[in-house]
Amino acid sequence: MQKRLNLLITTYTLLTVISVISLYVLGEKRVDVYVSLNILAYYVSYATLRPTIINRAVRFLNIALFIVFTIIVSFRIYEVLTS
């Protein structure tokens, strides 16, 4: 169980570092892009490795991150539709 959790953290960290470096090299300045890719990195690593630890804190984190991601995407869609 601990080994799987360590692998999850390592995978998430690796995906986050790759996305941040890529966005920095591309010259991205918007914080919401960094946050949304960070959330996606978390969900990809969580979905692929699926640790057996599921408690209220993890459920709350998943719900909170989903709400933040939904708000960011909704705001971007709104910007595209109004421009």
C-alpha positions as CSV (number, residue, x, y, z in Angstrom):
1,M,0.0,0.0,0.0
2,Q,2.8,2.4,0.9
3,K,4.7,1.5,-2.2
4,R,1.7,2.4,-4.4
5,L,1.3,5.7,-2.7
6,N,4.9,6.5,-3.2
7,L,4.6,5.7,-6.8
8,L,1.5,7.9,-7.1
9,I,3.4,10.8,-5.5
10,T,6.4,10.3,-7.8
11,T,4.3,10.1,-10.9
12,Y,2.3,13.2,-10.0
13,T,5.5,15.1,-9.2
14,L,7.1,14.0,-12.5
15,L,4.0,15.0,-14.5
16,T,3.8,18.4,-12.8
17,V,7.5,19.1,-13.4
18,I,7.2,18.2,-17.0
19,S,4.1,20.4,-17.5
20,V,5.5,23.4,-15.7
21,I,8.8,23.2,-17.6
22,S,6.9,22.9,-20.9
23,L,4.6,25.8,-20.2
24,Y,7.6,27.9,-19.1
25,V,9.5,27.1,-22.3
26,L,6.4,28.0,-24.3
27,G,6.2,31.4,-22.5
28,E,2.9,30.8,-20.8
29,K,2.1,33.5,-18.3
30,R,-1.5,32.6,-17.2
31,V,-1.7,31.1,-13.8
32,D,-4.9,29.2,-14.5
33,V,-3.2,27.2,-17.2
34,Y,-0.6,26.0,-14.7
35,V,-3.3,25.2,-12.1
36,S,-5.5,23.3,-14.5
37,L,-2.6,21.2,-15.8
38,N,-1.5,20.5,-12.3
39,I,-5.0,19.3,-11.5
40,L,-5.0,17.1,-14.6
41,A,-1.7,15.7,-13.6
42,Y,-3.1,14.8,-10.2
43,Y,-6.2,13.1,-11.8
44,V,-4.1,11.2,-14.4
45,S,-1.7,9.8,-11.8
46,Y,-4.6,9.1,-9.3
47,A,-6.6,7.3,-12.0
48,T,-3.8,5.2,-13.3
49,L,-2.3,4.1,-9.9
50,R,-5.5,4.2,-7.8
51,P,-4.2,4.0,-4.2
52,T,-6.2,1.9,-1.8
53,I,-6.3,4.8,0.7
54,I,-9.7,6.5,0.4
55,N,-10.9,8.6,3.3
56,R,-12.8,11.8,3.7
57,A,-9.8,14.0,3.1
58,V,-9.1,12.4,-0.3
59,R,-12.7,12.6,-1.3
60,F,-12.8,16.2,-0.3
61,L,-9.6,16.9,-2.2
62,N,-11.1,15.3,-5.3
63,I,-14.3,17.2,-5.1
64,A,-12.5,20.5,-4.4
65,L,-10.1,20.0,-7.3
66,F,-12.9,19.1,-9.7
67,I,-14.8,22.3,-8.7
68,V,-11.7,24.4,-9.3
69,F,-11.1,22.8,-12.6
70,T,-14.7,23.2,-13.7
71,I,-14.6,26.9,-12.8
72,I,-11.4,27.4,-14.8
73,V,-12.7,25.6,-17.9
74,S,-16.1,27.4,-17.6
75,F,-14.3,30.8,-17.4
76,R,-12.2,30.0,-20.5
77,I,-15.2,28.8,-22.5
78,Y,-17.0,32.0,-21.5
79,E,-14.1,34.1,-22.7
80,V,-14.0,32.3,-26.0
81,L,-17.8,32.7,-26.5
82,T,-17.9,36.4,-25.6
83,S,-14.9,37.4,-27.8
